[in-house]
Amino acid sequence: MAIIKRLPLGFLFIAGVTSIIFSAAIWCQWDNEKKIHEERQISTVNRFASSVDSLLSTQELVLSFLEQSIVDGQELIDSDRITEEFDHLIESNPDIAMLGISNLNGQPKLVRPRIKLDPLFNLLDYDETRDGFINALNSDRVVLGRTYRIDGQLLIPLRKTLRTDAGEPIALIVIGLKIDGARLFNNHQHYAAYNTLTMLRDDGYRQFISTHLDYSSAYTNKPFIFSERMGKPIPLVDVIARQYPYTKDTFKPYLFYNERAQVVIARLDTYGLWIKSIILKSDILTLLISPFLIQFSLLIAINLAALYIIRLLDAKQRQRDHDLLHQAHHDELTSLPNRHYFNNHLSDWFKCTKKTFSMMLINVDHFRLINDRYGHLVGDRILQEVTARLKKFEKKDELLIRYAGDEFILLTPDIHTTELRRNASIIIKALMLPFQIGESELRLGCSIGIAKAPEHGKTLTLLLRSANIAMYNAKKEGNTFNVFTFSMAQTYMDRLEIEERLRVAAELECFYMVYQPQVDANNTLYGVEALVRWEDKKLGFVPPDKFIAIAEYCGLMPKIGNYIIETTLKEMSALQKSLNLTFQIAINISAQQFSHIDFITMLKQSINRHNIDPKRITIEITESLFIDDINKVLPILNQLRDEGICISLDDFGTGYSSLNLLRTLPIDELKIDKSFVDDIMHDVQSLKMVQNIISIGKNLNLTLLAEGIETGEQKQCLIDCGCDLFQGYYYSKPLLLVDLYEYTSESK
């Protein structure tokens, strides 16, 4: 009933909002319609002006050609030959309606095609032809005359005086361009019925008009506009000339508005012409009437529908509240209780202090890869199947919850570790069974963290944190479970502290670089490998093998990697310039940084900024980079090679690379892992492995570099095996920049 009482106010609000939207929509349509016609008018004027200029220029050339053809020294050639020239030209040029020659007194002497003329007809006797004839006699150029009608046909005349070799006028030639049925001067140049395109002469007469209206006096009378300021009509051409803001010799369409119309004008100064396109505002409004009526009808319909809906709200409010409450507390995809339900109702499990229960936090391993590879639709189907399998193990007094995207929580009254372990094993085995997707089978696993209440947490936050820590430890091994122990918490908190401090360090760039030399068999410096170090004010020195993995996990490697590249190239550029020495600079690139969209751009910018030869840079990658998706990695590697950058495959032999894949990759160097070098002197298998790696590299024309050399015996053994380059504490530990300066100075 409360909603019904508020009905008038609610309805007025909806009516007001829809009216504002309606008004805004009509205004936008009006503004858009104007802009559309602005663009069309300007385009029409540009196109028409270009066509007119091209046509008239062509006809000028025709007249010049005719003058050369029919003037023989001091006189015209015989009339038969002129007739033949005229007929041929009319036949070959569809724009020409008529050709004629008159004497200097204005009397026509030859007209093709032949028409009936009064024997006393004289061009000087008519207003339409007099000025153009006189102007042509007084000019050496072609003169565009007024449009006039002859023998029932409208023509645009182009006149030129024929002169002897001495420059004396002997006759006047005229080309009459068609208006009706011509390619250019036809009544189809205006782009719509409501548009009028006019070409005005400087003397105020229309040269041409394209319109759907019928102007019987279009070419005989000058168009005038009444001037309120002057109190009398003034020629339209004078108004246009005053409104044109540019110099007359500039062709540039100018758009302006007056009280009645939207107008575009332009100047074609070569022939003394103005081009004008006009659309009445009333015509634009007419175009909007139909959409206006449709939208107004829609406005009325919306308001009536709103009134009807408001009247129904009271009857449906309870059902609606119930549905909303269910939606708020349940997952739409799986219909399981969701995180919101979990947060609001877990307190019920803690109400009784004597009640004990356990929480099993179930995380589907690598579920993100399913979405990435097969799409979210397949991912949703997998989640629904996972839910169905988990519900089979949900007992009457247990509660299954979808807590997050790929995380589920099972609350159970069982607290016995043996029973919990048994249930966790059953769940893992159930989720390990293949999932059928079309004709394919997908196999997944899960990691489960188990925590008991109140032993491992007396509040929701503490219990969930304990289960999460146990799950995180299980996830390290994959497809297993862990019951929370307090020793796990300390390890987890240490990791969180490192992650927290690492985020600050990455933001403030609190790192520094060290460089380990690489030498050849003659102990000559070949290059250095850049290695990042971090010493935190609170944590002290944090080993790279500890913080690099965390940086990868929380997505900080692209930022840290950019620091490594920029700092390394900056420091090595300065060192090489100061010592006048060049050597290779090896930089490790993580998989996360390598796949970043801006990696190539940032690397090239840094190389250019520090003026380093790309051939002196080696990018070190590991096998894990291309194991998952070589098709994504290969184009980037090829792009690096195209830039001249060397590619080194680090830790070769520790992963799962195939020889065929190795042959496919555009790499220049194989780096033998320290784990093989450590045992090379006392383990035959390690020695054979190194020999095989070197043999493979040699067959593929790759450079071989061994790292982790600590004794002279290891060095000599590797030399005997055919290794090219060497790196390790036997030669030098990783050096700070100042120490590297001394090292390279001595090596030099």
C-alpha positions in Angstrom: 0.0 0.0 0.0 2.9 2.3 0.7 4.0 2.1 -3.0 0.5 2.9 -4.2 0.4 6.0 -2.0 3.7 7.2 -3.6 2.3 6.4 -7.1 1.8 10.1 -8.3 5.3 11.1 -7.2 6.9 8.0 -8.7 5.0 8.4 -12.0 5.9 12.1 -12.2 9.5 11.3 -11.7 9.5 8.6 -14.4 7.5 11.0 -16.7 10.0 13.8 -16.1 13.1 11.6 -16.7 11.7 10.1 -19.9 10.7 13.6 -21.1 14.2 14.9 -20.5 15.6 11.8 -22.3 13.1 12.4 -25.1 14.1 16.0 -25.5 17.8 15.2 -25.4 17.3 12.5 -28.1 15.4 14.9 -30.4 18.0 17.6 -29.9 20.8 15.1 -30.7 19.0 13.9 -33.8 18.5 17.5 -34.9 22.1 18.3 -34.3 23.2 15.1 -36.0 20.9 15.8 -39.0 22.4 19.2 -39.4 26.0 17.8 -39.3 25.1 15.1 -41.9 23.8 17.8 -44.3 26.7 20.0 -43.5 29.1 17.2 -44.7 26.9 16.4 -47.7 26.6 20.1 -48.7 30.4 20.6 -48.4 31.1 17.4 -50.3 28.6 18.3 -53.0 30.2 21.8 -53.5 33.7 20.4 -53.5 32.8 17.7 -56.1 30.8 20.0 -58.3 33.4 22.8 -58.2 36.1 20.3 -59.1 34.0 18.9 -62.0 33.2 22.4 -63.3 36.8 23.6 -63.2 37.9 20.4 -65.0 35.2 20.7 -67.7 35.7 24.3 -68.4 39.5 23.9 -68.5 39.1 21.1 -71.0 36.8 23.2 -73.2 39.4 26.0 -73.1 41.9 23.6 -74.5 39.4 22.5 -77.2 38.9 26.2 -78.2 42.7 26.7 -78.4 43.0 23.6 -80.5 40.2 24.8 -82.8 41.8 28.2 -83.2 45.0 26.5 -84.4 43.1 24.3 -86.7 40.8 26.8 -88.5 42.9 29.9 -88.6 45.4 29.9 -91.5 47.7 32.8 -91.1 45.5 35.9 -91.8 42.1 34.2 -92.5 39.9 31.3 -91.7 40.1 28.1 -93.6 37.2 27.3 -95.9 33.8 26.7 -94.2 33.5 23.0 -95.4 36.6 22.1 -93.4 35.4 24.1 -90.4 32.1 22.3 -90.6 33.9 19.0 -90.7 36.0 19.9 -87.7 32.9 21.1 -85.8 30.8 18.0 -86.6 33.6 15.7 -85.5 34.1 17.6 -82.2 30.3 17.5 -81.4 30.1 13.8 -82.2 33.1 13.0 -80.0 32.3 15.4 -77.0 28.8 14.7 -75.4 29.1 17.9 -73.3 29.0 20.1 -76.4 25.5 21.0 -77.8 26.6 23.6 -80.4 29.6 25.2 -82.1 29.5 28.4 -83.9 31.5 31.2 -85.5 30.3 34.8 -85.8 31.9 37.9 -87.3 33.2 40.8 -85.3 29.8 42.5 -85.6 27.9 39.8 -83.8 26.4 38.1 -86.8 26.6 34.3 -86.8 28.4 32.9 -89.9 28.4 29.2 -89.1 26.5 27.2 -86.6 26.7 23.4 -86.1 24.4 21.6 -85.8 22.4 23.8 -88.2 19.5 25.7 -86.6 17.0 28.2 -87.9 18.1 31.8 -87.1 16.5 35.1 -88.0 18.6 36.5 -90.9 18.8 39.7 -88.8 19.9 37.8 -85.6 22.8 39.6 -83.9 24.5 38.7 -80.7 24.8 42.4 -79.8 21.1 42.9 -79.8 20.3 40.6 -76.8 21.0 41.2 -73.2 21.9 37.5 -72.7 24.7 37.6 -75.2 25.8 41.2 -75.6 28.2 41.5 -72.6 29.7 38.1 -73.1 30.4 38.9 -76.8 32.0 42.2 -76.0 34.1 40.8 -73.2 35.3 38.0 -75.5 36.3 40.6 -78.2 38.4 42.5 -75.6 40.1 39.5 -74.1 42.8 37.0 -75.2 41.3 34.4 -73.0 38.2 32.3 -73.1 35.1 34.1 -71.7 32.3 32.4 -70.0 29.0 33.9 -71.1 25.5 34.0 -69.6 23.4 30.9 -69.9 20.7 31.5 -72.4 18.2 29.6 -74.5 18.6 29.2 -78.3 16.4 27.1 -80.5 14.6 25.9 -77.4 17.8 24.6 -75.8 19.6 26.0 -72.8 23.4 26.5 -73.4 26.4 27.7 -71.4 28.5 29.6 -73.9 32.3 29.7 -73.9 33.6 32.3 -76.3 37.1 33.1 -77.7 38.3 35.6 -80.3 40.1 34.2 -83.2 43.1 36.2 -84.2 45.6 36.3 -87.1 49.3 35.6 -86.6 49.7 39.4 -86.1 47.1 39.3 -83.3 44.3 41.0 -85.2 40.8 39.7 -84.5 39.1 38.1 -87.5 36.1 36.2 -85.9 34.7 34.9 -82.7 34.2 31.2 -81.9 31.7 29.8 -79.3 31.1 26.5 -77.7 27.6 25.9 -76.3 27.7 23.4 -73.4 24.6 21.4 -72.7 22.5 21.9 -69.6 19.7 19.4 -70.3 21.0 15.8 -70.6 24.6 16.8 -70.0 27.0 14.7 -67.9 27.7 17.6 -65.5 25.2 20.4 -66.1 22.1 18.4 -65.4 19.4 18.5 -62.8 20.9 15.8 -60.6 23.7 17.7 -59.0 21.8 18.5 -55.9 22.0 15.5 -53.6 18.4 15.5 -52.4 15.0 17.0 -53.3 15.3 19.5 -50.4 18.7 20.7 -51.6 19.3 23.4 -54.2 22.7 23.8 -55.9 23.3 27.1 -57.7 26.2 28.5 -59.7 26.1 32.4 -59.8 28.1 34.7 -62.1 29.7 37.9 -60.9 27.1 39.9 -62.8 24.4 38.4 -60.6 22.8 36.0 -63.1 22.6 32.3 -62.6 25.0 30.3 -64.6 23.4 27.0 -63.6 20.9 25.6 -61.1 20.1 22.1 -60.0 16.9 21.8 -58.0 13.6 19.9 -57.9 11.7 23.2 -58.2 10.7 24.7 -61.6 12.2 28.1 -62.1 11.0 29.4 -65.5 12.9 32.6 -65.1 16.0 31.0 -63.5 18.4 32.3 -66.2 16.7 35.5 -67.3 16.3 37.3 -64.0 18.9 38.0 -61.3 18.0 36.5 -57.9 17.5 39.2 -55.2 17.3 39.2 -51.4 15.5 41.9 -49.5 17.9 43.7 -47.1 16.2 45.0 -44.0 19.2 47.2 -43.2 19.1 48.9 -46.7 15.3 48.6 -47.0 15.4 47.3 -50.6 16.2 44.1 -52.5 19.9 43.6 -53.3 21.4 41.0 -55.7 22.1 37.6 -54.2 25.6 37.6 -55.5 26.5 40.8 -53.6 25.2 39.1 -50.3 27.3 36.0 -51.0 30.4 38.0 -51.8 30.1 40.0 -48.5 29.5 36.8 -46.5 32.5 34.9 -48.0 35.3 35.3 -45.3 38.2 34.3 -47.6 39.9 36.0 -50.5 38.2 35.5 -53.8 41.2 33.6 -55.3 40.8 31.0 -52.5 38.6 28.0 -53.1 37.3 26.9 -49.7 33.7 26.0 -48.9 32.2 28.3 -46.2 29.3 27.1 -44.1 26.9 29.5 -42.4 23.4 29.8 -41.2 20.7 32.5 -41.7 17.2 32.7 -40.2 15.8 30.2 -42.7 18.5 28.1 -44.1 21.8 26.2 -43.9 24.1 27.5 -46.6 27.5 26.5 -48.1 29.2 28.8 -50.5 32.5 28.7 -52.4 34.4 30.8 -55.0 35.6 29.5 -58.4 37.6 32.6 -59.2 39.1 31.5 -62.5 35.7 31.8 -64.2 34.2 34.4 -61.9 31.7 32.0 -60.4 30.1 31.5 -57.0 28.8 28.0 -56.0 26.0 27.9 -53.4 24.3 24.9 -51.8 21.2 25.6 -49.6 18.9 23.6 -47.4 15.9 25.2 -45.6 15.8 24.5 -41.9 12.1 23.7 -42.4 13.1 20.8 -44.7 15.5 19.4 -42.1 12.7 19.6 -39.5 10.4 17.8 -42.0 13.0 14.9 -42.0 12.7 14.7 -38.2 8.9 14.5 -38.1 8.8 10.7 -38.6 11.4 9.8 -35.9 9.8 12.5 -33.7 6.4 10.8 -33.9 7.9 7.4 -33.3 9.8 8.5 -30.3 6.9 10.5 -29.0 4.7 7.4 -29.3 7.5 5.5 -27.5 7.5 8.1 -24.7 3.8 7.7 -24.2 4.1 4.0 -24.3 6.9 4.0 -21.7 5.0 6.2 -19.3 1.8 4.1 -19.6 4.0 0.9 -19.1 5.6 2.6 -16.1 2.2 3.4 -14.6 1.1 -0.2 -15.1 4.4 -1.6 -13.6 4.1 0.7 -10.6 0.6 -0.6 -9.9 1.9 -4.2 -10.0 4.9 -3.6 -7.7 3.0 -3.8 -4.5 1.5 -7.2 -5.4 4.9 -8.6 -6.4 7.1 -7.0 -3.8 7.2 -10.0 -1.4 8.0 -12.4 -4.2 10.6 -10.1 -5.6 12.3 -9.7 -2.2 12.4 -13.4 -1.8 13.9 -13.9 -5.2 16.5 -11.2 -4.6 17.4 -12.7 -1.3 18.0 -16.1 -2.9 20.0 -14.5 -5.7 22.1 -12.6 -3.2 22.9 -15.7 -1.2 23.3 -18.3 -4.0 25.6 -18.7 -7.0 23.9 -18.3 -10.3 26.0 -20.9 -12.2 26.0 -23.7 -9.6 23.0 -22.8 -7.4 25.2 -23.3 -4.4 25.3 -20.9 -1.4 27.8 -18.2 -2.2 30.4 -16.2 -0.3 27.7 -13.7 0.9 25.7 -16.6 2.4 28.8 -18.0 3.9 29.8 -14.8 5.6 26.4 -14.2 7.0 25.6 -17.7 8.2 28.9 -19.2 9.4 28.3 -17.6 12.8 25.6 -20.2 13.3 28.3 -22.8 13.3 30.1 -20.9 16.1 27.1 -20.1 18.3 27.5 -23.2 20.4 30.9 -23.1 22.0 30.8 -26.9 22.4 30.2 -27.4 18.7 33.3 -28.4 16.7 33.5 -28.6 12.9 36.0 -28.6 10.1 36.4 -26.5 7.0 37.7 -28.0 3.7 38.8 -25.3 1.3 38.9 -26.9 -2.2 40.7 -25.2 -5.1 40.6 -26.5 -8.6 44.2 -26.6 -9.9 45.0 -24.6 -13.0 41.4 -23.8 -13.8 42.4 -20.5 -15.4 44.1 -22.4 -18.2 40.7 -24.0 -19.0 39.1 -20.6 -19.5 42.1 -19.3 -21.5 42.2 -22.3 -23.8 38.6 -23.4 -24.2 36.7 -20.2 -23.2 34.5 -19.3 -20.3 31.5 -21.3 -21.6 33.5 -24.5 -21.3 34.9 -23.3 -18.0 31.3 -22.8 -16.7 30.4 -26.4 -17.8 33.4 -27.7 -15.9 32.4 -25.8 -12.8 28.9 -27.2 -13.0 30.3 -30.8 -13.3 32.7 -30.2 -10.4 29.7 -29.0 -8.3 27.7 -32.1 -9.3 30.6 -34.4 -8.2 31.1 -32.6 -4.9 27.4 -32.7 -4.1 27.5 -36.4 -4.2 29.7 -36.4 -1.1 27.7 -33.7 0.7 26.0 -35.3 3.7 22.8 -34.2 5.4 24.5 -32.1 8.1 27.2 -30.7 5.8 27.2 -27.5 3.8 28.8 -27.0 0.4 29.6 -23.5 -0.7 31.0 -21.9 -3.9 33.3 -19.4 -2.3 35.1 -17.9 -5.3 35.6 -18.6 -9.0 37.4 -22.0 -8.7 37.2 -22.4 -4.9 34.6 -24.4 -2.9 34.2 -24.8 0.9 32.8 -27.9 2.5 31.7 -27.4 6.2 31.5 -30.7 8.0 30.9 -31.7 11.6 33.7 -34.3 11.3 36.9 -33.3 13.2 38.8 -36.6 13.2 41.9 -36.2 11.1 41.7 -39.7 9.7 38.1 -39.2 8.5 39.0 -35.8 7.0 41.9 -37.2 5.2 39.8 -40.0 3.8 37.1 -37.6 2.6 39.7 -35.3 1.0 41.2 -38.3 -0.8 37.8 -39.3 -2.1 37.2 -35.8 -3.4 40.5 -35.6 -5.1 40.0 -38.9 -6.8 36.5 -37.8 -7.9 37.8 -34.6 -9.5 40.7 -36.4 -11.2 38.2 -38.4 -13.3 38.1 -37.1 -16.9 35.6 -34.3 -17.8 34.0 -34.9 -21.2 34.0 -31.8 -23.4 32.6 -32.7 -26.8 35.0 -35.3 -28.2 37.8 -34.3 -25.8 38.6 -35.4 -22.3 40.0 -32.9 -19.8 41.7 -34.0 -16.6 41.9 -31.7 -13.6 43.1 -31.9 -10.0 42.5 -30.0 -6.9 44.3 -28.8 -3.8 42.5 -29.0 -0.4 43.3 -27.2 2.8 41.7 -28.4 6.0 41.2 -26.4 9.2 39.3 -27.3 12.4 37.2 -25.0 14.6 37.8 -23.8 17.1 41.3 -25.4 17.3 42.6 -23.6 14.2 40.4 -20.5 14.5 37.6 -19.2 16.7 36.4 -16.7 14.1 35.5 -16.9 10.5 38.6 -14.8 9.5 41.0 -17.0 11.5 39.5 -20.3 10.4 39.4 -19.3 6.7 43.0 -18.0 6.9 44.1 -21.4 8.4 42.3 -23.3 5.7 43.8 -21.0 3.0 47.4 -21.5 4.4 46.9 -25.3 4.3 45.5 -25.1 0.8 48.4 -22.9 -0.3 50.9 -25.5 1.0 49.0 -28.3 -0.8 49.0 -26.3 -4.0 52.8 -26.3 -4.0 52.7 -30.1 -4.5 49.5 -30.1 -6.6 46.6 -32.4 -6.4 46.8 -33.2 -2.7 45.5 -32.0 0.7 47.0 -30.6 3.9 45.6 -30.3 7.4 46.6 -27.0 8.9 49.5 -26.9 11.4 50.7 -23.8 13.2 54.2 -24.2 11.6 52.6 -23.6 8.2 51.3 -20.2 9.5 54.7 -18.9 10.2 56.0 -19.9 6.7 52.9 -18.3 5.1 53.3 -15.1 7.1 57.0 -14.9 6.2 56.0 -15.1 2.6 53.3 -12.5 2.9 55.8 -10.2 4.6 58.3 -10.7 1.7 55.4 -10.0 -0.8 54.4 -6.9 1.1 57.9 -5.5 1.2 58.6 -6.6 -2.4 55.6 -4.5 -3.6 57.1 -1.4 -1.9 60.5 -2.2 -3.3 59.1 -2.7 -6.8 57.3 0.7 -6.6 60.4 2.5 -5.3 62.9 0.5 -7.3 64.9 -0.5 -4.2 67.1 -3.0 -6.1 70.6 -3.0 -7.4 72.5 -4.9 -10.1 75.6 -7.1 -10.0 77.4 -8.5 -13.0 79.2 -11.9 -13.3 81.9 -12.0 -16.0 81.8 -14.6 -18.9 85.1 -15.6 -20.5 86.3 -17.7 -23.3 88.9 -20.6 -23.2 91.8 -18.0 -23.2 90.3 -16.2 -20.1 89.4 -13.2 -22.3 86.3 -11.3 -21.2 83.4 -12.2 -23.5 80.5 -10.6 -21.6 78.7 -10.2 -18.3 75.4 -11.6 -17.0 73.2 -9.0 -15.2 71.8 -10.3 -11.9 69.3 -8.4 -9.7 69.8 -8.1 -5.9 67.5 -6.8 -3.2 68.4 -5.7 0.3 65.4 -4.5 2.3 65.7 -2.2 5.3 63.5 -4.5 7.4 64.3 -8.0 6.0 67.9 -7.4 5.1 69.4 -9.2 2.1 66.7 -11.4 0.4 68.2 -14.1 -1.9 67.0 -13.9 -5.5 65.7 -17.5 -5.5 63.3 -16.5 -2.7 61.9 -13.1 -4.0 61.9 -13.8 -7.7 59.4 -16.7 -7.4 57.2 -14.4 -5.2 57.4 -11.6 -7.7 56.3 -14.0 -10.5 53.4 -15.2 -8.4 52.0 -11.8 -7.6 52.7 -10.3 -11.0 55.5 -7.9 -10.2 58.1 -9.3 -12.6 57.3 -7.0 -15.6 57.9 -4.0 -13.4 61.1 -5.4 -11.8 62.2 -6.7 -15.3 61.9 -3.2 -16.8 64.1 -1.9 -14.0 66.7 -4.6 -14.7 66.8 -3.8 -18.4 66.9 -0.1 -18.0 69.5 -0.1 -15.2 71.7 -2.7 -16.8 71.8 -1.0 -20.2 72.4 2.4 -18.6 75.3 1.2 -16.4 76.9 -1.0 -19.1 76.7 1.8 -21.7 78.5 4.2 -19.3 81.2 1.5 -18.4 81.9 0.5 -22.0 82.2 4.1 -23.1 84.5 5.0 -20.3 86.8 2.0 -21.0 86.4 2.2 -24.8 85.5 -1.5 -24.6 82.6 -3.6 -25.9 81.4 -7.0 -24.6 78.1 -9.0 -24.5 75.5 -8.0 -21.9 73.3 -11.0 -20.9 69.9 -10.2 -19.3 67.5 -12.8 -17.8 63.9 -12.4 -18.9 61.1 -14.1 -17.0 58.2 -15.8 -18.8 55.8 -13.2 -17.3 57.8 -10.3 -18.5 58.5 -11.9 -21.9 54.7 -12.3 -22.5 53.9 -8.7 -21.5 52.4 -6.6 -24.3 55.0 -3.8 -24.0 58.1 -6.0 -23.6 59.5 -5.5 -27.2 58.7 -1.8 -27.2 60.3 -1.1 -23.8 63.4 -3.1 -24.7 63.9 -1.3 -28.0 63.4 2.1 -26.4 66.0 1.4 -23.7 68.5 0.1 -26.3 68.0 3.3 -28.4 68.1 5.5 -25.3 71.5 4.2 -24.2 72.9 3.9 -27.7 73.9 0.2 -27.4 74.4 -2.1 -30.4 71.6 -4.7 -30.2 74.1 -7.4 -31.3 75.8 -6.8 -28.0 72.7 -7.8 -26.0 71.8 -11.4 -25.1 68.4 -12.3 -23.8 68.4 -15.3 -21.6 65.2 -17.4 -21.5 64.3 -20.7 -19.9 62.6 -23.8 -21.3 59.5 -23.1 -19.3 58.8 -20.1 -21.5 57.9 -22.1 -24.6 56.7 -25.5 -23.2 53.1 -24.3 -22.9 52.6 -22.2 -26.1 55.4 -22.0 -28.5 53.2 -20.4 -31.2 52.8 -17.4 -29.0 56.5 -17.2 -28.1 58.1 -17.9 -31.5 57.0 -14.6 -33.2 58.5 -12.6 -30.3 61.8 -14.5 -30.5 61.9 -13.9 -34.3 61.3 -10.2 -33.7 64.2 -10.1 -31.3 66.4 -11.9 -33.7 65.4 -9.4 -36.5 66.6 -6.6 -34.3 70.0 -8.3 -34.0 69.5 -9.4 -30.4 71.0 -12.7 -29.4 68.9 -15.4 -27.7 70.3 -17.7 -25.1 68.5 -20.8 -23.7 69.3 -20.9 -20.0 69.4 -24.1 -17.8 69.3 -26.3 -20.9 68.8 -30.0 -20.0 66.8 -29.4 -16.8 63.4 -29.1 -18.6 61.6 -31.1 -21.2 62.7 -29.6 -24.5 62.7 -31.9 -27.5 65.5 -31.8 -30.1 63.0 -30.9 -32.8 61.7 -28.0 -30.8 65.3 -26.9 -30.2 65.9 -26.9 -33.9 62.8 -24.8 -34.5 63.7 -22.1 -32.0 65.7 -19.1 -33.2 68.4 -19.3 -30.5 72.1 -18.5 -30.7 73.4 -19.9 -27.4 72.9 -22.9 -25.1 73.7 -22.4 -21.4 74.7 -25.5 -19.5 73.1 -25.6 -16.1 75.2 -25.5 -12.9 73.7 -28.7 -11.7 75.5 -30.7 -14.4 78.8 -28.8 -14.0 78.9 -29.5 -10.2 79.1 -33.2 -10.7 81.1 -33.3 -13.9 84.3 -34.5 -12.2 82.9 -37.4 -10.3 79.7 -38.4 -12.0 79.9 -40.1 -15.4 76.2 -39.4 -16.2 76.7 -35.7 -15.6 79.8 -35.7 -17.8 77.9 -37.6 -20.6 75.0 -35.2 -20.3 77.3 -32.2 -20.8 79.1 -33.9 -23.7 75.7 -34.6 -25.3 74.5 -31.0 -24.8 77.7 -29.7 -26.3 77.4 -32.1 -29.3 73.8 -31.0 -29.9 74.8 -27.3 -29.7 77.7 -27.8 -32.1 75.5 -29.6 -34.6 73.1 -26.7 -34.5 75.9 -24.1 -34.8 75.1 -22.8 -31.4 77.6 -21.2 -28.9 77.9 -23.3 -25.6 78.3 -21.5 -22.3 78.8 -23.4 -19.0 77.8 -21.7 -15.7 78.7 -22.5 -12.1 82.4 -23.3 -12.7 84.2 -23.3 -9.4 87.5 -25.2 -10.0 90.2 -25.3 -12.6 89.5 -29.0 -13.2 85.9 -28.3 -14.1 87.1 -25.6 -16.6 89.7 -27.9 -18.2 87.2 -30.7 -18.5 84.7 -28.4 -20.2 87.3 -27.1 -22.6 88.2 -30.7 -23.5 84.5 -31.3 -24.2 84.4 -28.4 -26.6 82.6 -25.8 -24.5 83.1 -22.2 -25.8 82.4 -19.9 -22.9 82.6 -20.1 -19.1 81.1 -18.4 -16.1 81.4 -19.0 -12.4 83.1 -18.2 -9.1 86.4 -19.7 -10.4 86.6 -16.6 -12.6 84.7 -14.1 -10.5 81.7 -13.8 -8.2 78.9 -11.4 -9.3 80.4 -7.9 -9.1 79.1 -4.5 -8.2 79.5 -1.9 -10.9 82.6 -0.3 -9.3 84.2 -3.7 -8.9 83.4 -4.7 -12.5 85.1 -1.5 -13.6 88.3 -2.7 -11.9 87.9 -6.2 -13.3 87.4 -5.1 -16.9 90.2 -2.5 -16.6 92.6 -5.3 -15.5 91.3 -7.6 -18.3 91.8 -4.9 -20.8 
